[in-house]
Amino acid sequence: MIEFALSKKQQELKDALHSLGRHVIRPMSLDMDRNKDVPESFLRNFMMMSRGFRSDDIAEFQEGAPRKERDPSKPSESNRTAVIAAEELAWADAAIPLSMPGPGLGAPPVRATGTPEQKKRFLGMFRDMDTGPLKWGAYGLTEPGAGSDVAGIRTSCRKDGAHWVLNGRKCYITNGGRAVWTVIFATVDPSLGRAGHRAFVVEKGTPGFEVGKIEDKMGLRANETAELVLEDCRVPEENLLGGEEAYRSKEGFMTAMKTFDNTRPLVASMAVGIGRAAYEYARDFVKQNYVLARPIPRYAAIAEKLARIGRRLEAARLLVHRATYLADMNIPNAKEASMSKAAAGQAATLACIDAIEICGAHGTLSNEHALLEKWFRDIKVYDIFEGTGNIQRVVISKRIVSNLKSF
């Protein structure tokens, strides 16, 4: 479809990131994984190099100006550009796009429901990172007892004068330990379900807000994943995302859902990048070691396996671009976002498994095929975070059934 064609700027971005990934990031990948860190020097240099490709989302709020109404004759390309960049960076090393300085996953809820003052305050602070200190934002939704079941969060909030008092624990928060602020979801009353949800921007250093343990993970080791603890954490009322009026309805829960509609295709594109890396590795291994044109049954099976991997990844990529195209057009995309996430996580996981099988015993050795072993560890979480594959299928089925009611 024509809307999936890359613009000149997008193609230049894709080519530049692919070259950077091949010649700079890939050679660093295993060291970053072992050291469990992405060097700050690399992140700063990358920020400077990518200046010409950055989104205008932060710049729009630097001076407190309201977000401009979209000109229908000039549709946005920001979501599609983001997934193109995310796929290429994940192809090189998936910890890189997750570790990049900026508001991160906290940006969508602030953009979607924040007041003009909140947008200026919390997004504008990321404008000076070319020369100033690097900064990160974070998104705190998941809890020990509530991950995919968003409605089940138990972190509590109660109003106390000009503050809200938060108590609870968040886990598996990307960049949570170093974030200058985190969007925290809490509830005024668990019995109210979604209607009780509230979203707050909790700043680093707020009394009662502490970083717990930094997780030691199987994959994506170079990216920080933290536990956050809130004990009688007093958050100023002006940090209630969207203000009091926004919660006359179920806005708190809807803020979380709107965020997923934007981030699930982004996560899906990263999964495609990892799957593509494994697929290309296996393809090159076969080229070097087998002559598939020979009439040998095992070779035919290998050829079919490669073809199957390629089909699944291409289908997942098209679903990602469809979901982001709708987002750029301001068209509801919840079903398509979940479709892309469900398809990409599964396709990329199977791609990594099949790539190891194609390489045989060599594929399991961390010394000879270390990148393949690393991708196998990295990919598993892509069928888990931002909503598990099972949850995506629930969302998809509900949307399909809901649409059937209109016939």
C-alpha positions as CSV (number, residue, x, y, z in Angstrom):
1,M,0.0,0.0,0.0
2,I,1.3,3.4,-0.9
3,E,1.1,4.8,2.7
4,F,3.9,2.4,3.7
5,A,6.4,3.8,1.2
6,L,9.3,5.5,2.9
7,S,9.8,9.2,2.3
8,K,13.3,10.5,1.3
9,K,14.0,11.5,4.9
10,Q,12.8,8.2,6.3
11,Q,15.0,6.3,3.8
12,E,18.0,8.4,4.7
13,L,17.3,7.8,8.4
14,K,17.0,4.0,7.8
15,D,20.3,3.9,5.8
16,A,22.2,6.0,8.3
17,L,21.0,3.9,11.3
18,H,21.7,0.7,9.5
19,S,25.3,1.8,8.8
20,L,25.7,2.9,12.4
21,G,24.3,-0.4,13.6
22,R,26.6,-2.5,11.4
23,H,29.9,-0.6,12.0
24,V,29.5,0.9,15.5
25,I,26.8,-0.7,17.6
26,R,27.1,-4.4,16.6
27,P,30.9,-4.5,17.5
28,M,29.9,-3.0,21.0
29,S,26.9,-5.2,21.5
30,L,28.4,-8.1,23.4
31,D,30.5,-5.9,25.7
32,M,27.4,-3.8,26.5
33,D,25.5,-7.0,27.3
34,R,28.3,-8.3,29.6
35,N,28.8,-5.0,31.3
36,K,25.1,-4.4,31.6
37,D,25.4,-0.8,30.4
38,V,25.3,1.4,27.3
39,P,28.2,3.9,27.5
40,E,27.0,7.4,28.1
41,S,29.6,8.7,25.7
42,F,27.9,6.7,22.9
43,L,24.5,8.0,23.9
44,R,25.7,11.6,23.8
45,N,27.4,11.2,20.5
46,F,24.3,9.5,19.1
47,M,22.1,12.3,20.3
48,M,24.3,14.8,18.5
49,M,24.4,12.8,15.3
50,S,20.6,12.3,15.2
51,R,19.7,15.9,15.8
52,G,18.4,16.4,12.2
53,F,16.1,13.4,12.5
54,R,14.5,14.1,15.9
55,S,10.7,14.4,16.4
56,D,9.3,17.9,16.9
57,D,7.1,16.7,19.7
58,I,9.4,18.1,22.4
59,A,10.2,21.3,20.6
60,E,6.6,22.2,20.3
61,F,6.4,22.5,24.1
62,Q,9.7,24.2,24.8
63,E,8.1,27.6,25.0
64,G,4.8,26.4,26.3
65,A,3.0,26.8,23.1
66,P,0.0,24.4,22.7
67,R,0.3,21.5,20.3
68,K,-0.5,22.7,16.8
69,E,-3.5,21.4,15.1
70,R,-2.6,19.0,12.4
71,D,-3.0,20.3,8.8
72,P,-5.0,17.5,7.1
73,S,-3.1,18.2,3.9
74,K,0.2,17.5,5.7
75,P,-0.3,14.3,7.7
76,S,2.1,13.4,10.4
77,E,4.9,10.9,9.9
78,S,6.3,10.9,13.4
79,N,5.0,7.4,14.4
80,R,6.0,5.8,11.2
81,T,9.5,7.4,11.4
82,A,9.8,6.2,15.0
83,V,9.2,2.5,14.1
84,I,11.6,2.7,11.2
85,A,14.3,4.0,13.5
86,A,13.4,1.5,16.3
87,E,13.6,-1.5,13.9
88,E,17.1,-0.6,12.7
89,L,18.4,0.1,16.1
90,A,17.0,-3.1,17.5
91,W,18.6,-4.9,14.5
92,A,21.9,-3.7,15.9
93,D,21.2,-4.0,19.6
94,A,17.7,-3.8,21.2
95,A,19.1,-2.2,24.4
96,I,20.0,1.0,22.4
97,P,16.4,2.2,21.5
98,L,15.3,1.4,25.1
99,S,18.2,3.3,26.6
100,M,18.1,6.5,24.6
101,P,17.8,9.7,26.7
102,G,14.5,11.5,26.5
103,P,11.0,11.3,28.0
104,G,10.7,7.7,26.6
105,L,7.5,5.8,27.4
106,G,6.4,8.7,29.7
107,A,6.0,11.0,26.7
108,P,2.8,9.6,25.2
109,P,0.6,10.1,28.4
110,V,2.0,13.6,29.0
111,R,1.4,14.6,25.3
112,A,-2.1,12.9,25.3
113,T,-3.6,14.3,28.5
114,G,-1.2,16.7,30.1
115,T,-2.2,20.4,30.6
116,P,-0.2,23.0,28.5
117,E,1.8,23.9,31.6
118,Q,2.6,20.2,32.3
119,K,3.7,19.6,28.7
120,K,6.0,22.7,28.8
121,R,7.4,21.7,32.2
122,F,8.0,18.0,31.7
123,L,8.8,17.7,28.0
124,G,10.6,21.0,27.7
125,M,13.4,19.9,30.1
126,F,14.8,17.5,27.5
127,R,15.7,20.3,25.1
128,D,19.2,21.0,26.4
129,M,20.7,17.6,26.4
130,D,23.2,18.4,23.6
131,T,25.3,20.3,26.1
132,G,23.7,19.6,29.4
133,P,23.3,16.3,31.4
134,L,21.5,13.4,29.8
135,K,18.0,12.9,31.1
136,W,15.4,10.2,31.0
137,G,11.7,9.9,31.6
138,A,9.9,6.7,32.6
139,Y,6.5,5.0,32.7
140,G,5.3,3.3,35.9
141,L,2.3,1.1,35.5
142,T,3.3,-2.5,36.1
143,E,3.1,-3.9,39.7
144,P,4.0,-7.3,41.3
145,G,0.3,-8.2,41.1
146,A,-0.8,-6.2,38.1
147,G,0.9,-6.3,34.8
148,S,-1.2,-7.2,31.8
149,D,-4.3,-6.7,34.0
150,V,-4.0,-2.9,34.1
151,A,-7.3,-2.5,35.9
152,G,-5.9,-4.4,38.9
153,I,-3.3,-1.9,40.0
154,R,-3.1,-1.4,43.8
155,T,-0.8,1.5,44.2
156,S,-3.0,3.9,46.2
157,C,-3.5,7.7,46.1
158,R,-5.4,10.0,48.4
159,K,-5.8,13.7,48.4
160,D,-4.3,15.6,51.4
161,G,-4.5,19.3,51.1
162,A,-2.5,20.5,48.1
163,H,-0.8,17.1,47.7
164,W,-1.6,13.6,46.7
165,V,-0.2,10.8,48.9
166,L,0.9,7.7,47.0
167,N,1.8,4.3,48.4
168,G,2.8,1.2,46.4
169,R,5.4,-0.5,44.4
170,K,6.1,-0.6,40.7
171,C,8.3,-3.1,39.0
172,Y,10.1,-3.7,35.7
173,I,10.3,0.0,34.9
174,T,12.5,0.8,31.9
175,N,15.1,3.5,32.9
176,G,13.2,3.9,36.2
177,G,16.4,4.2,38.3
178,R,17.8,7.2,36.4
179,A,14.6,8.9,35.2
180,V,14.1,12.6,36.2
181,W,10.4,11.9,36.4
182,T,8.1,8.9,36.1
183,V,4.4,8.8,35.1
184,I,2.9,6.7,38.0
185,F,-0.5,5.2,37.8
186,A,-2.4,4.8,41.1
187,T,-6.0,4.3,42.3
188,V,-8.2,6.2,44.7
189,D,-10.2,3.0,45.4
190,P,-9.4,-0.5,43.9
191,S,-13.1,-1.4,44.0
192,L,-13.8,1.3,41.4
193,G,-11.6,-0.5,38.9
194,R,-10.8,1.8,35.9
195,A,-12.8,4.7,37.2
196,G,-10.5,5.0,40.2
197,H,-7.3,5.4,38.2
198,R,-5.2,8.5,38.4
199,A,-1.9,9.3,36.6
200,F,0.8,11.4,38.2
201,V,4.2,12.8,37.2
202,V,6.4,11.9,40.1
203,E,9.8,13.7,40.0
204,K,13.1,12.2,41.2
205,G,13.9,13.3,44.7
206,T,10.2,13.6,45.8
207,P,10.1,12.5,49.5
208,G,8.9,9.0,49.8
209,F,9.9,8.1,46.2
210,E,12.8,5.6,46.1
211,V,14.5,3.3,43.6
212,G,14.4,-0.3,44.8
213,K,16.5,-3.0,43.1
214,I,17.9,-2.9,39.6
215,E,16.8,-6.1,37.9
216,D,19.4,-8.7,36.7
217,K,17.7,-9.9,33.6
218,M,18.1,-12.8,31.1
219,G,18.0,-10.4,28.1
220,L,18.3,-6.7,27.3
221,R,20.9,-6.6,30.0
222,A,22.4,-3.3,28.9
223,N,19.1,-1.5,29.5
224,E,18.2,-0.5,33.1
225,T,15.0,-2.0,34.5
226,A,14.2,-0.9,38.0
227,E,11.8,-1.3,40.9
228,L,10.2,1.9,42.3
229,V,8.9,2.2,45.8
230,L,6.4,4.9,47.0
231,E,5.9,5.2,50.8
232,D,3.7,8.1,51.8
233,C,5.1,9.9,48.7
234,R,3.7,13.4,48.7
235,V,3.1,14.6,45.1
236,P,2.0,18.2,44.4
237,E,-1.5,18.4,43.1
238,E,-0.2,20.2,40.0
239,N,1.5,16.9,39.0
240,L,-1.8,15.1,38.6
241,L,-1.7,14.5,34.9
242,G,-4.4,16.5,33.1
243,G,-5.7,18.1,36.3
244,E,-8.7,17.3,38.4
245,E,-11.2,17.9,35.7
246,A,-9.7,15.1,33.5
247,Y,-10.9,12.5,36.0
248,R,-14.6,13.2,35.9
249,S,-14.6,10.1,33.6
250,K,-12.3,7.1,33.3
251,E,-9.5,9.3,32.0
252,G,-6.8,7.7,34.2
253,F,-7.3,4.3,32.6
254,M,-7.8,5.7,29.2
255,T,-4.4,7.5,29.5
256,A,-2.8,4.1,30.0
257,M,-4.6,2.6,27.1
258,K,-3.8,5.6,24.7
259,T,-0.1,5.1,25.7
260,F,-0.3,1.4,24.6
261,D,-1.8,2.3,21.3
262,N,1.3,4.3,20.5
263,T,4.0,2.1,22.2
264,R,2.8,-1.3,21.2
265,P,3.7,-0.8,17.5
266,L,7.0,0.7,18.6
267,V,7.8,-2.4,20.7
268,A,6.6,-4.6,17.8
269,S,9.1,-2.9,15.4
270,M,11.9,-3.6,17.8
271,A,10.9,-7.3,17.8
272,V,10.9,-7.3,14.0
273,G,14.4,-5.8,14.2
274,I,15.7,-8.6,16.4
275,G,13.9,-11.3,14.4
276,R,15.4,-9.8,11.2
277,A,18.9,-9.9,12.7
278,A,18.5,-13.6,13.5
279,Y,16.9,-14.4,10.1
280,E,19.8,-12.7,8.2
281,Y,22.4,-14.4,10.4
282,A,20.8,-17.8,9.6
283,R,20.5,-17.0,5.9
284,D,24.1,-16.1,5.6
285,F,25.1,-19.2,7.6
286,V,23.2,-21.3,5.1
287,K,24.8,-19.5,2.1
288,Q,28.2,-20.3,3.5
289,N,27.6,-23.9,4.4
290,Y,24.9,-25.4,2.2
291,V,24.0,-25.5,-1.5
292,L,20.2,-25.4,-1.2
293,A,19.8,-26.1,-4.9
294,R,21.0,-29.7,-4.3
295,P,18.0,-32.2,-4.1
296,I,18.6,-33.1,-0.5
297,P,15.5,-33.3,1.8
298,R,17.2,-31.6,4.7
299,Y,18.2,-28.7,2.4
300,A,14.6,-28.4,1.2
301,A,13.4,-28.2,4.9
302,I,16.0,-25.5,5.6
303,A,14.9,-23.5,2.6
304,E,11.2,-23.8,3.7
305,K,12.1,-22.7,7.2
306,L,13.9,-19.6,5.9
307,A,11.0,-18.7,3.7
308,R,8.6,-19.1,6.6
309,I,10.6,-16.8,8.9
310,G,10.7,-14.2,6.1
311,R,7.0,-14.3,5.5
312,R,6.1,-13.9,9.2
313,L,8.5,-11.0,9.8
314,E,7.3,-9.2,6.7
315,A,3.6,-9.6,7.7
316,A,4.5,-8.3,11.2
317,R,6.3,-5.3,9.7
318,L,3.3,-4.4,7.5
319,L,1.0,-4.6,10.6
320,V,3.3,-2.3,12.4
321,H,3.2,0.2,9.6
322,R,-0.5,0.0,9.3
323,A,-0.9,0.7,13.0
324,T,1.4,3.7,12.9
325,Y,-0.1,5.0,9.8
326,L,-3.5,5.1,11.6
327,A,-1.9,6.8,14.6
328,D,-0.3,9.5,12.3
329,M,-3.7,10.1,10.8
330,N,-5.4,10.4,14.2
331,I,-7.5,7.4,13.5
332,P,-8.2,5.0,16.4
333,N,-5.7,2.1,16.2
334,A,-6.2,0.0,19.3
335,K,-6.9,-3.2,17.4
336,E,-4.2,-2.7,14.8
337,A,-1.7,-1.8,17.6
338,S,-2.4,-5.1,19.4
339,M,-2.3,-7.0,16.1
340,S,1.2,-5.7,15.4
341,K,2.4,-6.5,18.9
342,A,1.0,-10.0,18.9
343,A,2.3,-10.8,15.4
344,A,5.7,-9.3,15.8
345,G,6.5,-10.9,19.2
346,Q,5.5,-14.3,18.0
347,A,7.2,-14.0,14.6
348,A,10.5,-12.7,16.0
349,T,10.6,-15.4,18.8
350,L,10.1,-18.1,16.2
351,A,12.7,-16.5,14.0
352,C,15.3,-16.7,16.7
353,I,14.4,-20.3,17.6
354,D,14.5,-21.3,13.9
355,A,17.8,-19.5,13.3
356,I,19.4,-21.5,16.1
357,E,18.0,-24.7,14.8
358,I,19.3,-23.9,11.3
359,C,22.7,-23.3,12.6
360,G,22.5,-26.6,14.5
361,A,24.7,-27.2,17.6
362,H,26.8,-24.1,16.7
363,G,23.7,-21.9,17.3
364,T,23.7,-22.7,21.0
365,L,27.4,-21.8,21.6
366,S,27.9,-18.4,23.2
367,N,31.5,-18.2,22.0
368,E,31.1,-19.0,18.3
369,H,27.7,-17.5,17.6
370,A,27.4,-15.2,20.5
371,L,25.1,-12.7,18.8
372,L,22.6,-15.4,17.9
373,E,22.6,-16.6,21.5
374,K,22.1,-13.0,22.7
375,W,19.2,-12.3,20.4
376,F,17.5,-15.5,21.7
377,R,17.8,-14.1,25.2
378,D,16.7,-10.6,24.2
379,I,13.6,-11.6,22.2
380,K,11.6,-13.4,24.9
381,V,10.4,-10.2,26.6
382,Y,8.9,-8.8,23.4
383,D,6.0,-11.3,23.8
384,I,5.6,-10.1,27.4
385,F,6.0,-6.4,28.0
386,E,3.5,-3.8,26.8
387,G,0.9,-6.5,27.2
388,T,1.5,-10.3,26.7
389,G,0.6,-12.0,23.5
390,N,-2.5,-13.5,25.2
391,I,-3.6,-10.0,26.3
392,Q,-3.2,-8.7,22.7
393,R,-5.4,-11.5,21.4
394,V,-8.1,-10.6,24.0
395,V,-8.0,-6.9,22.9
396,I,-8.2,-7.9,19.2
397,S,-11.1,-10.3,19.8
398,K,-13.0,-7.6,21.8
399,R,-12.5,-5.0,19.1
400,I,-13.6,-7.4,16.4
401,V,-16.8,-8.5,18.3
402,S,-17.5,-4.8,19.1
403,N,-17.3,-4.0,15.3
404,L,-19.6,-6.9,14.5
405,K,-22.4,-5.3,16.6
406,S,-22.7,-2.5,14.1
407,F,-23.8,-4.8,11.2
